[in-house]
Amino acid sequence: MKINSNYISEYKKILQSTNLQKGYQEFVKFFRGFRTYLAGNLSEYKFTGNIVENNMDYSYFQFTNDELQSKGLKFVIAFTHNKFEYEIWLSGMNRKTQISYHDKLSKAKHAYTMSPDPNRFDYILKDKLFDEVNYDDCERLFDSAKNNIQAFAKKISMLV
């Protein structure tokens, strides 16, 4: 096995000289609380599993409703670590469905970011969930997210 020992040394140094580990633990606490809030306040959706932490590339959780599920679709709330952004994604339950809807939606008029390759990326469409994030007022942030999710869902239902 070949690894870059410089990255491991840098990782060790960062962990020992900063609050990176504590910051990450607070992020996970926040993201779990965010999922719990949405699951309790968006009762028309079924939230699957728990949060997934994907190697600090992105963390996410998924949810769907009967209408989306019948079409093989779901929503994903994703946090992209390197951009430090929260996004909402429309995704397929599998690659075949995702590619099919990507083809359909690429011809539709909408203001969302399309996946450059639905075979490689885990979304069909995505949008930023927040313009600004204030972690000192989580209740307001969560309410804003709920409203943004409902608006996204309404627009998506007209497209699919």
C-alpha positions as CSV (number, residue, x, y, z in Angstrom):
1,M,0.0,0.0,0.0
2,K,1.3,3.5,-0.9
3,I,0.3,6.5,1.2
4,N,1.4,10.0,1.4
5,S,3.0,10.3,4.8
6,N,3.2,14.1,4.5
7,Y,-0.6,14.3,4.6
8,I,-0.7,12.1,7.7
9,S,1.9,14.2,9.4
10,E,-0.1,17.3,8.5
11,Y,-3.3,15.8,9.8
12,K,-1.6,14.9,13.1
13,K,-0.2,18.4,13.4
14,I,-3.6,20.0,12.7
15,L,-5.3,17.8,15.2
16,Q,-2.7,18.5,17.9
17,S,-2.6,22.3,17.3
18,T,-6.2,23.3,16.5
19,N,-9.7,22.5,17.6
20,L,-10.4,20.7,14.4
21,Q,-11.7,17.5,16.1
22,K,-14.0,19.5,18.4
23,G,-15.2,21.6,15.5
24,Y,-16.0,18.4,13.6
25,Q,-17.8,16.9,16.6
26,E,-19.9,20.1,16.9
27,F,-20.7,19.9,13.1
28,V,-21.9,16.3,13.5
29,K,-24.0,17.3,16.6
30,F,-25.6,20.2,14.6
31,F,-26.2,18.0,11.5
32,R,-27.9,15.3,13.5
33,G,-30.0,17.9,15.3
34,F,-30.9,19.4,11.9
35,R,-32.0,16.0,10.6
36,T,-34.1,15.4,13.7
37,Y,-35.8,18.8,13.4
38,L,-36.7,18.3,9.8
39,A,-38.0,14.7,10.4
40,G,-40.2,16.1,13.1
41,N,-41.4,19.1,11.1
42,L,-41.8,17.7,7.6
43,S,-44.2,14.9,8.4
44,E,-45.1,14.3,4.8
45,Y,-41.6,12.8,4.2
46,K,-40.0,9.6,5.3
47,F,-36.4,10.1,6.5
48,T,-34.2,7.1,5.8
49,G,-31.3,6.0,8.0
50,N,-29.2,8.5,9.8
51,I,-26.6,11.0,8.6
52,V,-23.8,9.6,6.4
53,E,-20.3,11.0,6.9
54,N,-18.4,10.5,3.7
55,N,-14.7,11.0,4.4
56,M,-15.1,14.8,4.9
57,D,-16.1,15.2,1.2
58,Y,-19.7,15.6,2.1
59,S,-22.1,14.5,4.8
60,Y,-25.8,13.9,4.0
61,F,-29.2,12.5,4.9
62,Q,-32.0,11.4,2.7
63,F,-35.8,11.7,2.6
64,T,-38.7,11.0,0.3
65,N,-42.5,10.9,0.1
66,D,-44.9,8.6,-1.6
67,E,-45.0,10.6,-4.9
68,L,-41.2,10.8,-5.2
69,Q,-40.7,7.2,-4.1
70,S,-43.2,6.0,-6.8
71,K,-40.9,7.8,-9.4
72,G,-37.7,6.4,-7.9
73,L,-36.6,9.8,-6.6
74,K,-35.5,11.2,-3.2
75,F,-34.2,14.4,-1.7
76,V,-30.8,14.7,-0.1
77,I,-29.6,17.4,2.3
78,A,-25.8,17.5,1.8
79,F,-23.0,19.4,3.4
80,T,-20.0,19.9,1.2
81,H,-17.1,20.2,3.5
82,N,-14.5,21.9,1.2
83,K,-17.1,24.6,0.2
84,F,-18.7,24.7,3.6
85,E,-22.1,24.8,2.0
86,Y,-25.5,23.1,2.6
87,E,-27.3,21.9,-0.5
88,I,-30.5,20.2,-1.3
89,W,-30.3,17.6,-4.1
90,L,-32.9,15.8,-6.2
91,S,-31.4,12.3,-6.6
92,G,-32.5,9.0,-8.0
93,M,-32.9,5.8,-5.9
94,N,-30.6,4.2,-8.4
95,R,-28.4,5.2,-11.4
96,K,-30.8,4.1,-14.1
97,T,-33.6,6.3,-12.7
98,Q,-31.1,9.1,-12.0
99,I,-29.9,9.1,-15.7
100,S,-33.5,8.9,-17.0
101,Y,-34.6,12.0,-15.0
102,H,-31.4,13.8,-15.7
103,D,-32.1,13.5,-19.5
104,K,-35.7,14.7,-18.9
105,L,-34.8,17.6,-16.7
106,S,-31.9,18.8,-18.9
107,K,-34.6,19.8,-21.4
108,A,-36.8,21.6,-18.8
109,K,-36.5,25.2,-17.8
110,H,-35.4,25.6,-14.2
111,A,-32.8,27.6,-12.1
112,Y,-31.0,24.6,-10.5
113,T,-27.5,23.3,-11.0
114,M,-27.6,20.1,-13.1
115,S,-25.3,17.2,-12.5
116,P,-22.5,17.2,-15.1
117,D,-22.6,13.4,-15.1
118,P,-25.5,11.5,-13.3
119,N,-23.5,8.4,-13.6
120,R,-20.7,9.8,-11.4
121,F,-22.4,12.3,-9.2
122,D,-25.1,11.5,-6.6
123,Y,-27.6,14.2,-7.7
124,I,-29.7,15.2,-10.7
125,L,-30.4,18.8,-9.6
126,K,-29.1,20.8,-6.7
127,D,-29.4,24.1,-5.1
128,K,-27.9,25.9,-2.1
129,L,-30.1,25.5,1.0
130,F,-28.9,28.7,2.8
131,D,-27.3,31.9,1.6
132,E,-26.0,32.6,5.1
133,V,-25.6,30.3,8.1
134,N,-25.8,31.6,11.7
135,Y,-25.1,28.7,14.1
136,D,-25.9,30.9,17.0
137,D,-29.6,30.8,16.0
138,C,-30.3,27.2,15.0
139,E,-34.1,27.4,15.4
140,R,-34.3,30.2,12.9
141,L,-31.8,28.4,10.6
142,F,-33.9,25.2,10.8
143,D,-37.1,27.1,10.1
144,S,-35.5,28.7,7.1
145,A,-34.3,25.4,5.8
146,K,-37.8,23.9,6.2
147,N,-39.2,26.7,4.1
148,N,-36.5,26.4,1.5
149,I,-37.0,22.6,1.3
150,Q,-40.8,23.1,0.8
151,A,-40.2,25.7,-1.9
152,F,-37.7,23.4,-3.7
153,A,-40.1,20.4,-3.4
154,K,-43.0,22.4,-4.8
155,K,-40.9,23.5,-7.9
156,I,-39.5,20.0,-8.4
157,S,-43.0,18.4,-8.3
158,M,-43.9,20.6,-11.3
159,L,-40.8,19.4,-13.2
160,V,-41.1,15.7,-12.5
